Amino acid sequence: MTADFLSSLVARFTELEPQLNTLDAATGDGDHGATILKGLRAAAAAPDAPGAAFRNAAGGASGTIFSYLIDALAAEPPLPAALARAATRIAQIGGAKAGDKTMLDALIPASLAADEAGAARAARTGAEETRAMAARRGRARYVEGAGVGHLDPGAVSVAEILDLFAATSGRNP
């Protein structure tokens, strides 16, 4: 993972922070964008250990689970295998699975893709599908309707990260 990619993530998530906070406010505590941006800024400042820096800065559950995605992107190819390992770790920590309206709804399909561009497309589709899902994990399960009608902010963040990763890898058609 390059310092340029991490800097690009910081720039993109600076733009997305209000949108992600708004998505999170509908089903959670409204700080998802701020938390992810805080972690990404730390990761960009520590390109040799971006996952650990993200985890320490973001804190809480999001810091831990998103650090696995950051580490997966820093891993040697193949990307699908690294994403699958990250998805497995995240599922073990939170007890979530596909269809629970979490970031895994974007990450698991991405891990099944053949390349970066396919992973980005699969993650975007998975994130969009969370709109119709009832949350079975996280804070969203406690809101009226379990978040049906709202996108999961974690899944949207996964899709955004993988979109930028595909675009900067030179393989995004």
C-alpha positions as CSV (number, residue, x, y, z in Angstrom):
1,M,0.0,0.0,0.0
2,T,1.5,3.3,-1.0
3,A,1.5,6.6,0.8
4,D,-0.1,8.1,-2.3
5,F,-3.1,5.7,-2.0
6,L,-3.5,6.4,1.7
7,S,-3.4,10.2,1.0
8,S,-6.0,9.7,-1.7
9,L,-8.2,7.8,0.8
10,V,-7.9,10.7,3.2
11,A,-8.9,13.2,0.5
12,R,-11.8,11.1,-0.6
13,F,-13.1,10.4,2.9
14,T,-12.7,14.1,3.8
15,E,-15.4,14.7,1.1
16,L,-17.5,11.7,2.2
17,E,-17.4,12.4,5.9
18,P,-20.7,14.4,6.1
19,Q,-22.5,11.9,3.9
20,L,-21.3,8.9,5.9
21,N,-22.2,10.6,9.2
22,T,-25.7,11.3,7.8
23,L,-26.0,7.6,6.8
24,D,-24.9,6.5,10.2
25,A,-27.2,9.0,12.0
26,A,-30.2,7.2,10.4
27,T,-29.3,3.9,12.0
28,G,-26.5,4.5,14.5
29,D,-24.7,7.3,16.4
30,G,-23.8,9.5,13.4
31,D,-20.0,9.3,13.6
32,H,-19.0,6.7,11.1
33,G,-17.5,9.2,8.6
34,A,-15.6,11.0,11.3
35,T,-14.3,7.7,12.8
36,I,-13.1,6.4,9.4
37,L,-11.5,9.6,8.5
38,K,-9.6,9.8,11.8
39,G,-8.3,6.3,11.2
40,L,-7.3,7.0,7.6
41,R,-5.4,10.1,8.6
42,A,-3.4,8.0,11.1
43,A,-2.8,5.3,8.5
44,A,-1.5,7.8,6.0
45,A,0.9,9.1,8.6
46,A,2.2,5.6,9.2
47,P,2.4,3.9,5.8
48,D,4.6,1.1,7.1
49,A,1.9,0.0,9.5
50,P,-1.3,1.4,8.3
51,G,-3.7,-1.1,9.8
52,A,-2.3,-0.7,13.3
53,A,-2.3,3.1,13.0
54,F,-5.9,3.0,11.8
55,R,-7.0,0.7,14.6
56,N,-5.3,2.8,17.3
57,A,-6.6,6.1,16.0
58,A,-10.2,5.1,15.2
59,G,-10.7,3.0,18.2
60,G,-13.6,0.8,19.1
61,A,-15.2,-1.8,16.9
62,S,-14.8,0.2,13.7
63,G,-11.1,0.7,14.3
64,T,-10.5,-3.0,14.7
65,I,-12.7,-4.3,11.9
66,F,-11.7,-1.7,9.3
67,S,-8.0,-2.2,10.2
68,Y,-8.4,-5.7,8.7
69,L,-9.5,-4.2,5.4
70,I,-6.6,-1.8,5.4
71,D,-4.2,-4.7,6.1
72,A,-5.8,-6.7,3.3
73,L,-5.1,-3.9,0.8
74,A,-1.5,-3.7,2.0
75,A,-1.0,-7.5,1.6
76,E,0.7,-9.0,-1.4
77,P,-1.6,-10.2,-4.1
78,P,-3.9,-11.9,-4.7
79,L,-6.4,-9.4,-3.5
80,P,-9.4,-11.8,-3.3
81,A,-7.6,-14.0,-0.8
82,A,-6.6,-11.1,1.3
83,L,-10.2,-9.7,1.3
84,A,-11.5,-13.2,2.2
85,R,-9.1,-13.4,5.2
86,A,-10.3,-9.9,6.3
87,A,-13.9,-10.9,6.0
88,T,-13.4,-14.1,8.0
89,R,-11.7,-12.2,10.8
90,I,-14.4,-9.5,10.9
91,A,-17.1,-12.1,10.9
92,Q,-15.4,-13.9,13.8
93,I,-15.1,-10.7,15.9
94,G,-18.6,-9.4,15.4
95,G,-20.5,-12.6,14.8
96,A,-21.9,-11.1,11.6
97,K,-22.5,-12.8,8.2
98,A,-23.7,-11.9,4.8
99,G,-27.2,-10.5,4.9
100,D,-26.8,-8.9,8.4
101,K,-26.6,-5.4,6.9
102,T,-22.9,-4.8,7.8
103,M,-19.7,-4.0,5.9
104,L,-19.5,-7.7,5.2
105,D,-22.3,-7.3,2.7
106,A,-19.8,-5.4,0.6
107,L,-16.6,-7.1,1.6
108,I,-17.7,-10.8,1.0
109,P,-18.8,-10.3,-2.6
110,A,-15.6,-8.3,-3.2
111,S,-13.6,-11.2,-2.0
112,L,-15.1,-13.4,-4.6
113,A,-14.1,-11.2,-7.5
114,A,-11.3,-12.0,-9.8
115,D,-9.5,-8.6,-9.7
116,E,-9.5,-5.1,-8.2
117,A,-12.1,-3.8,-10.7
118,G,-14.4,-6.7,-10.1
119,A,-14.0,-6.4,-6.3
120,A,-14.9,-2.7,-6.5
121,R,-18.1,-3.4,-8.6
122,A,-19.1,-6.3,-6.3
123,A,-18.6,-4.1,-3.2
124,R,-20.7,-1.3,-4.6
125,T,-23.5,-3.7,-5.5
126,G,-23.3,-5.3,-2.0
127,A,-23.5,-1.9,-0.4
128,E,-26.5,-0.9,-2.4
129,E,-28.2,-4.1,-1.5
130,T,-28.0,-3.2,2.2
131,R,-30.8,-0.6,1.6
132,A,-33.4,-3.4,1.6
133,M,-31.9,-5.4,4.4
134,A,-33.0,-5.5,8.0
135,A,-30.1,-5.2,10.4
136,R,-29.3,-8.2,12.5
137,R,-26.1,-6.8,14.0
138,G,-24.9,-3.5,15.2
139,R,-26.9,-0.5,16.4
140,A,-29.1,-0.4,13.3
141,R,-31.0,-3.5,14.6
142,Y,-32.4,-1.4,17.4
143,V,-33.9,1.3,15.3
144,E,-37.5,1.1,14.0
145,G,-37.6,-1.1,11.0
146,A,-34.0,-2.3,11.7
147,G,-32.7,0.2,9.2
148,V,-34.6,-1.0,6.1
149,G,-34.5,1.8,3.5
150,H,-31.1,3.0,4.6
151,L,-27.7,2.1,3.3
152,D,-25.2,0.6,5.8
153,P,-22.4,3.2,6.2
154,G,-19.8,0.5,6.8
155,A,-20.7,-1.2,3.5
156,V,-20.6,2.1,1.7
157,S,-17.1,2.8,3.1
158,V,-15.9,-0.6,2.0
159,A,-17.2,0.2,-1.5
160,E,-15.6,3.6,-1.6
161,I,-12.2,2.2,-0.4
162,L,-12.2,-0.5,-3.0
163,D,-13.3,1.9,-5.8
164,L,-10.3,4.0,-5.1
165,F,-8.0,1.0,-4.7
166,A,-9.2,-0.2,-8.2
167,A,-8.8,3.2,-9.7
168,T,-5.3,3.6,-8.4
169,S,-4.2,0.1,-9.3
170,G,-4.7,0.9,-13.0
171,R,-7.2,-1.9,-13.5
172,N,-10.5,-0.1,-13.1
173,P,-12.2,-0.2,-16.5
